[in-house]
């Protein structure tokens, strides 16, 4: 990385000095100055944005304080990479619209609701309806009340948030950045998608890693809050439902009456056939220990709340089921390798100044 030019150093020195003068010349309780933590050519990276991302990572990974500087340094590196991509996108006049991001989310929705709507035309219409509602929700536009559609949309959003451990709007922007990076890479490098033969070869070598498809029924009770009392109440409620099933009441009827998963509750708790990889990791980890039977599981917890479940069936994953996922995996692996090489080259060609204290270099 080249040293920052005198022009840039003077410009940012002036901004910092001006901020100090504004701070010291007033007696008002202003918020602390949000400093620039790095500069990539003409793009500034703000400390609060990096710090917010660090706090998300700390919560998810349970990072010890001794690792904060290293973790923050790697997050800053990712912001620098995004700045390089943004700069390249500007050079190539690449703009990723909300509609382009929604199109990617639409594909995810189709996978999410595929087992609920086996007819492709009905699935297409249903997902199009939900995408239209999502677009209005993201832009804060009012919509006509549709409790069923909103419950389904909320279910999808919760699943995405649980999977990626961030709020849905943040995920929306992360997805926009990912699409932009793919477009920049396709122009800068021309990464080609893998062939079906490549995917089949990977499937044959890794079939044992893919696990099974499972057919599960479940009942979900969500805690009303994050308190110990809310957790206890939810646990007691699901335990009482389990006792009623063990005493002869219908699992399906109780699921319809009490389950707080609106999608499956309407079908008596039936999730249909799902790959374990499609399910919440905590949920998948537990149901994977079950065997097909009419036996009701003990109470267990996932990212969504407390469950009881019955394993209805299990079968090996077929190539047809995972072909698209394998193609996506192979494409992304190739993209990541080429992206790393591109970033290294772009960094050498750029003027980058890192202002973070205690930055840990790789």
Rosetta blueprint (number, residue, H / E / L):
1 X L
2 X E
3 X L
4 X L
5 X L
6 X H
7 X H
8 X H
9 X H
10 X H
11 X H
12 X H
13 X H
14 X H
15 X H
16 X H
17 X H
18 X H
19 X H
20 X H
21 X H
22 X H
23 X H
24 X H
25 X L
26 X L
27 X L
28 X L
29 X L
30 X L
31 X L
32 X L
33 X L
34 X L
35 X L
36 X E
37 X E
38 X E
39 X E
40 X E
41 X L
42 X L
43 X E
44 X E
45 X E
46 X E
47 X H
48 X H
49 X H
50 X H
51 X H
52 X H
53 X H
54 X H
55 X H
56 X H
57 X H
58 X H
59 X H
60 X H
61 X H
62 X L
63 X L
64 X L
65 X H
66 X H
67 X H
68 X H
69 X H
70 X H
71 X H
72 X H
73 X H
74 X H
75 X H
76 X H
77 X H
78 X H
79 X H
80 X H
81 X H
82 X H
83 X H
84 X H
85 X H
86 X H
87 X H
88 X H
89 X H
90 X H
91 X H
92 X L
93 X L
94 X L
95 X L
96 X L
97 X L
98 X H
99 X H
100 X H
101 X H
102 X H
103 X H
104 X H
105 X H
106 X H
107 X H
108 X H
109 X H
110 X H
111 X H
112 X H
113 X H
114 X L
115 X L
116 X L
117 X L
118 X L
119 X L
120 X H
121 X H
122 X H
123 X H
124 X H
125 X H
126 X H
127 X H
128 X H
129 X H
130 X H
131 X H
132 X H
133 X H
134 X H
135 X H
136 X H
137 X H
138 X H
139 X L
140 X L
141 X L
142 X L
143 X L
144 X L
145 X L
146 X L
147 X H
148 X H
149 X H
150 X H
151 X H
152 X H
153 X H
154 X H
155 X H
156 X H
157 X H
158 X H
159 X H
160 X H
161 X H
162 X H
163 X H
164 X H
165 X L
166 X L
167 X L
168 X H
169 X H
170 X H
171 X H
172 X H
173 X H
174 X H
175 X H
176 X H
177 X H
178 X H
179 X H
180 X H
181 X H
182 X H
183 X H
184 X H
185 X H
186 X H
187 X H
188 X H
189 X L
190 X L
191 X L
192 X L
193 X L
194 X L
195 X L
196 X H
197 X H
198 X H
199 X H
200 X H
201 X H
202 X H
203 X H
204 X H
205 X H
206 X H
207 X H
208 X H
209 X H
210 X L
211 X L
212 X E
213 X E
214 X E
215 X E
216 X E
217 X E
218 X E
219 X E
220 X E
221 X E
222 X L
223 X L
224 X L
225 X L
226 X L
227 X L
228 X H
229 X H
230 X H
231 X H
232 X H
233 X H
234 X H
235 X H
236 X H
237 X H
238 X H
239 X H
240 X H
241 X H
242 X H
243 X H
244 X H
245 X H
246 X H
247 X L
248 X L
249 X L
250 X L
251 X H
252 X H
253 X H
254 X H
255 X H
256 X H
257 X H
258 X H
259 X L
260 X L
261 X L
262 X H
263 X H
264 X H
265 X H
266 X L
267 X L
268 X L
269 X L
270 X E
271 X E
272 X E
273 X E
274 X E
275 X E
276 X H
277 X H
278 X H
279 X L
280 X L
281 X H
282 X H
283 X H
284 X H
285 X H
286 X H
287 X H
288 X L
289 X L
290 X L
291 X L
292 X L
293 X L
294 X L
295 X L
296 X L
297 X L
298 X L
299 X L
300 X E
301 X E
302 X L
303 X L
304 X L
305 X L
306 X E
307 X E
308 X E
309 X E
310 X E
311 X E
312 X E
313 X E
314 X E
315 X E
316 X E
317 X L
318 X L
319 X H
320 X H
321 X H
322 X H
323 X H
324 X H
325 X H
326 X H
327 X H
328 X H
329 X H
330 X H
331 X H
332 X H
333 X H
334 X H
335 X H
336 X H
337 X H
338 X H
339 X H
340 X H
341 X H
342 X H
343 X H
344 X H
345 X H
346 X H
347 X H
348 X H
349 X H
350 X L
351 X E
352 X E
353 X E
354 X E
355 X L
356 X L
357 X L
358 X L
359 X L
360 X L
361 X L
362 X L
